[in-house]
């Protein structure tokens, strides 16, 4: 069970009510390593940021139902606004999807600085045992730089081919793909290319990207507990799968804003920062004309260029590290949205115009502080109770044969909660749902069916979860299970009809795409009725 979000904020001085607390600490304490140091806090207007613009941003993304999970705005190195939509919370990591790519790029930058490789090194030189029998001229010409700038020469993303490889050798599968274009000349967004950067780091250092980054980047920034998904051979996926906290994203952006310097020490070369974040190649994406499209502003080394002369790392469903050098500002956002451009639009519309050169007179009437302190995602709609609850509570239902191998289901209602127990071929799995609230805990249910890419964190057997349920009608109980260190959730609908139960799963990605969940509806019968031959 995680700490209550409000208690956590109060104890650590993280909430908006505690703004400025850390900034007033002695410099010696601010320089302490890891968790003793976080970014200092300040009032928005003291750093030249309009509270009104920040509030308008929050209201706009809520009105647009953009399903943002967290936000943090940093100006002049000071956090001026931060918020988590419950049950998401400051102490929780969040899956980054392709924002992971910018961290992998940074590992290459560190390896270049340590003279372990150059961006002009040929890819085939690192993996002579995995190259195909015949190496095409385009494959032979492919450089580290081409991987970095998504210009490998492939006509399409190679990730699917890697995951489908029967030998589970992703490096060999990547090198076996046809390279239709001259490397360096043709942009295609290719997570397999970033995977290869990760594989190269592991090849030349003997460490995973995660292990390599820990002493060089994560420890100096005070990033603790990061984890990363792997391929079947233990190589970090590189292009996705990293999990860190919202403030860690902000720190990473601040490092790039400060051109690689952190607490007076250089972590990344300034020349690398410049190369990684400038226009290297024309990018593709989005459906709008270039002047309105943040996917057509160009691509660097695993960073996107943005409108307003900004740059960003970003990941699927709205994981953002936005750096605006001309405004000395960093914005970190996590979410699960189908409208990634929509979130950026609201940043440019509301936050950016409110950033001024100097301090702004404080408007005490702007209700930003209470708004940020009370953010929450919607609970399932309906009533906390139904006459059916007492009739079915704790009674097991035998489930007909199904591809999920679920054999038995029961729901127990008591003390303002519902405990849902699923029994399958792996054992029993329990999820606690609050009625009219979120109940936080952990589960050994797999998150893989919910995700865009079916890779997992090594040795992770339990996942943090927050559950809530409601009766949408007298005989229908609906639960939302939020896997709160991922971007995703599950809607589970239980329909009771006499001795019968129908149970349906719908993952959030199906909700976003307005599609049917691929998993079957389950049909069950009350076991007492089964034993009586009904």
N, C-alpha and C positions, 0 to 999 in steps of 0.2 A: 504494500500500500504506500503510495507516495504521500509526502507531506501536503497538507492542505495548502492550496496556492496562496491564499491570503496570509497564512501564518508564515509561509516561506518568505514572502515579500517583506513582511514586517520584520522578521528576524534578521534578514540580511540587508535591510535598507534599500531593497530593489524597487519598491513600488514608486509610483509617481509622488506619493506623499513623502517619500524619503529622498526626493531629488536634491542633489547638492550635498548630501551627507558624505559620500565618498570623496567628493571634490574638496571637502574641508579637512580631510585627514592629513597628517604629516606626510611629507614626501617619502620618508623612509618606509612608512607602511604601504604607501601606494606602489612602491617598487618591489614589494615582496613577491615571491614566485607563486605561480599557479593560483589556487583558489583564493589566496589572501588578496590577490589583485584582480579587480575587474575594471572595466572602463569606468572612469569617473562620471558622475551624474551632475546635471545642471538643469535649471529652468530653461524652457525653450527661448523665451524672449532675451534672456541673458546672453544667449549665443546667436542672437539675430534670427530666430526662427519664430514664425507666427503660430501661436497656439490655435488660432482660428483655422488656419490652413490645415494643421494636423487633424483637428477635429472634423473638418470637412472631408478630409481623406478617409477617416474611419467611417464616417456616416455614409460616404459614397460607396465604399466597398461593401458595407453591410446592405445598403439599399440595392446594390447590384447583385447581391447573393454570390459574391465571389469566393466565399468559403475560405477566407484567410484565417490561418491558425495563429500567427504571431507577426509582430512588426517591431522594429527597433530603428530609431533615427539618431544618427550621431553627427554632431556639428562641432568643428574645431576639436575633435577628439573626445567630446563630452556627449553622453547619452541624454537627449532632450525629450525623448518620448519612447515608451516601450509598452507593449501590451500583449497578452495571450488570451485567446478566446477559449475559455474553459470548455472541455477538460484539459486542453493543452496548457503547459505551465513552464516557467523559466528553467526548472531543473531537468526537464525532459530533452533528450536528443530528438532529432527529426531527420527522417531520410531526405537526402538532398537530390536524389536522381542526378541529372547531368550537371548540377552545380559542383558535383564531385570532380568533374573534368578540370576545373580551374585549380584544384588542389594537386591533381596529378601533374598538370603543367608546371606547377611550382616545384614539384620534386625534380622534374627535368631541369629546371633552372638552377636548382641547387647542385645537381650532378654536373651540369656544365661548369658552374663556378668551381667545383672541386676537380675539374679537368678529367672527369670520368668518361666524358663523351663530348661530341659537338653536335650542333643541329644539322650539320652537313653529313654526318655519318650515315652510311647506307643501312637500311633495315636488315637486309639479308646477311650483313656482316655479323650481326649479333646471334643469329640462329642458323648456322650452316647445316646443322643436322636436321632441320625442319623444312628446308626449302624444297620445292618440287623438283622432279628430275630435270625438267627444262625450265630455266628461269627466263621469263620474257624480258625484253629490254626495259619495259616500263616498271616491272617489279624490281629489276636490278637498279634502276635509277631512283627508287623511292627512298627519301631521306627522313630523318627524325623531324625535320622542319615540316615536311609534307604531312606527317601524322599530326603535328601540332596545329596546323592551320586548316585541317580537314580538306586537304587537297591531295589525297593519296592516289587519285586517278581512278578509283572505283566509280562505277556508274550508280551504285546504290549502297546503302548502309550494309556492312558485312556482319552485323551482330547476330542476325538470325542464323546465318550459316555457321557461325562459331558455336552457338548454343546447340545446333542440330548435329554437330560432328559426332559420329559414332565412336570415335576413339577418345573423345573428350580432350583432345589436344587442340586448344583454341589457337595457339600460335601457328601450328601447322595448317589449321583450317584457314586462317587469315592469309597466309602466304600462298595457299592453293587457289585463292579467288582470282578470277580474271581481272586484269588492270587495264580497263578499256581506254583510259586517257593518259596523256603524259602527266606524271606527277608534278604538282605545283601549279597546274593550269586550270583545274576543274574542281570547284567546290561541291562537296556533298557531305551533309552532316552524317558522321560515321562513328558511332560509339565503339565499334571494333578498333578504330584507329587509336582511340584513347586507351583501350585495353592493351594494345601493343606498347604504348608508352609505359604502362604499368609493368608489363612483362620485361621490357628492356631494363627498367630500374632493378627489378628482381634479379635479372641475369647478371648485371654488372656489379651489384652490391651484395648479393646474397640475402637481401632483405626484401620483404614486401614493401610496397609504397607506404603503407601505414607505419611499419616499423622504421623505415627510413625517415619519414617526416617527423616522427615523435620527438627526437632530441633536437632536430634542426628547426622545426616550425611550431609544432604543437606545444611542447614544453615552454619555450620562450613566450608564447602567446597565452599560456595558461589554459590551453584546451585539454581537458581531461576526459577520459572515458570514451574517446572516439572509437568507432568500429567500422568495418568495411566488409562488404560481401566479397566472396571469392569465386573463382571458377573451380571446376572439379579437381584441378591440380594444386589449389591453394594460392593461386595468383590473384591479388586484388583486382576486381573488375575494372577499376580505373575510371571508366566512363560513367559509372553510376555506383550506388551502393554505400557511400560514406554517410555516417550519421554523426552529427555534432549538434550543439545547442544553438539557439538563435544568436546569443551573444558571441559565440565562437565565429559565426558567419560575419558578424559586424567587425570583430577583431581582425579577421582575415582581410576584409575590405579596407579597414583602416591601415593595415600594413601596406597594402598596395597604394593607398592614397599617400602614405608617407614614403613612397618610393623605396620600400624595402627596409626602412629603419624601424626599430622598436626599442623603446627605453634606452636610446643612445647607442644601440648596437645594430650593426647591419646584419640582417638575416638573409636578404636576397639582393643581388646586384641591381643597381638602379638601371643599368642598361637592359637587364632582363625584363624588369617591370615595363620599361618603355616599349620593348619589342613585343611583349606578350599582350599589351593592351592597345596597341595601335592598329590601324587598318592594314592587314596583310593581304586580304583577298576579298573580293565581292561575295557576300553571303547570299543565301536564298531563304525564303520562308515568308509566312504571313500572306494575307490576301489584299492588303491595302497598297496604294502607291507609296513610293519610297519616302516621301516627306512625312508620311503618317505612320510609318512601319518601322518598328524597332528591330526587325529581323533583316532589314535590307541596308543597315548602316555599315556593314563590313564585319570581318572576323579577324581576330588576332591569333594568339596561341592559346586556344581553349577559353577565350573570352570573346564576348560579343561587344561590338561598338553599339552605342545607343544614340538616339536623338539628344540634343542639348550638350553635345560634346562629352558625353558620359560613356562609361563602359560597365559591363556587368558579367558576372557568372550567373548562369540560370539553369534551372532544372525543370523537368516535366511537372505540370500541374501547379507551377507558380512558386518555385524555390528561388529566391533572388538574393544576390549580393550586388547592389547597385552603387557605383562609385561616381561621384560628380566632382571632379577636381576643381572646376572653376568656382564651386560653392563650398569647397572643403567639407563635403558631406558624404556620408555612407548610409545606405538604407538596407536593412536586412528584413526579408519577408519569407515566411513559410506558409504554404496553403495547399489546397486541393481544388483547383479551378479548371474549368474548360476554356476559360478566356484569359490567357496569360497576357495578351496585349491590353486587355481591360484594366488589369492591375497597374501596368506601366502608365496607361493613360491617366489614371487617377493620381499617380505620383507627379506626373508633369503638370496636371491641371491644378492640383491643390497644394502639394508640399513645395514644389520648386518655386512658385511665385512668392511664397511666404518666407523665403530665405533672403535676408537682407545683409548688407555689408557690416553694419554695426548692431549694437544692442537695440532692442525695441521696447517701447514702454509697455509694461505688462497690463493685459486686460483681465482683471480679476473676475470678470463676469463670464469669461469663456469656460464652459464646464468640461474642459479636457480631462482634468484630473479624475473626477468621478466616473467619466465615461471609460477611461482606460482601466480603471480599477474594477469595472463591473462587466467587462467583455465576456460573452459566453455564446457558444454555438447553440442553436435551437435543440430542445429536447423533443423526443417523439410526441406527436400530438395525441391527445386523448385523456382519459380519466385514470386516476391512480388505482381505482378498484372497480370490480364487477362481481355480480353474484356468481359468475362462473369460476372466479378465482378459488373460492372455498371448495367447489365441487372437484376441481382438478388438481389442487395443490398437493404436491408430493407424490402423485400417482404416476407410475411408470407406464409409458406407451411403447408397445413393441412395433418397430418400424419394418415395413416390407423391404425385401432385398433391394439394394440400391448401389450405385457406383461409388458412393462416398463411404460405404461400409459402415454406416451408422445403424446401430441395432436397437438402441433404446433411448428414449428422451423423457425427461420429467422436468416440471416447473414447480418450484416450491415458493409460496408467497408467505412472507412473515416479516414483521418489524420494518415495514416500509421498503422492502426489497423483494426481488425475485431471483432465486438461484436456479439457473438453467443448467441441467446436467445432460451431457451427450455421452453415450457410450458407443465406441467404435472398436475396430480391431486393434487399436493401440491402447485402449483403456478408457477411463472416464475423464471427461473434461468439464470443468465447471466455469461458468461466467456469472458474476453477480451483477444484477442491474438494479439501480435505484429507481424508485417510483417517484417521478417528479423531480429527480436530481440525478447527478452522475455518481456512480459508485466506482471507485478506482481500485485496481488490484492487478493481478497477473494471470496469465493463462498459458497452457502448453499447446493450445490450438495453433496450427501453422498459419503464418501470414502469407505464405506463397500464393494461395489462390487469389488473394486480393491485389497482388502487385502487377505492375506492368511487365517486369522482367523476373522470371522465376529463379532467382539466385538467393542464397541465404547467408546470414552472418555465421561464421564458424562457431560451433559449440553453443549457439543460442538455442536453449530449450524452452525458455519462458519469455513471454512478451507482455509488456505493460498494456493494460486495457482499461477503458472506462466504459461502463454500460449503463443504459437507462431504458426503461420500458413504460408502456402505457397501453390501456385498453382503448383501441380505436372504435370498437363497438362492444356489445355485451359478450360476444363470443370470439373476438379477435384481439390477441395480445401481440403488440409489435415491440421489438427490441432494437436498439441501435448499439452496436459494439464498436467503439472507436479504439483502434490500435494506435495508441497515442505517441509511439515513437516511430510511426510511419505517417504517411499522408492520408491513410485510407480508413474506411469504416465498412461495417457490414450491417445491413438491415435484415432482421430475422422476423418473419411473420408466422404466428401460430394461430390456426383457425380450429376451434373446437366445435364438434357437431355430434352430440350424444356421446357414444364411446369412441368416436373417431377424432383423429388429429391430422391436420395437414400442415406441414412446415416448409416454408420457402426461404431461401437465401437470396439476397441481392447485394452484390458488392458495389461499392461506391463508383467504381469505374463504369459499371453498367448503368448506374444512375446518371453519371455525367454524359454518357453517350446515348442515353435513352434507348438502351438495348436490353435484351433478355439476358439474365445471368445464365451461363452455360451449365450450371449445376441443376440436377433434377429437383422437383418438389418431392418431399418425402410424405409417405402415407403411413399413419400409425393407428393402432387400436389399443384401447385400454387393456392392460395385461390381465386384469381381473376378468374382463369380458372374454379375453382369449381363452383363459383357463376354464371358463364356463361354457366354452364352445359357441359363443355368440358370434 
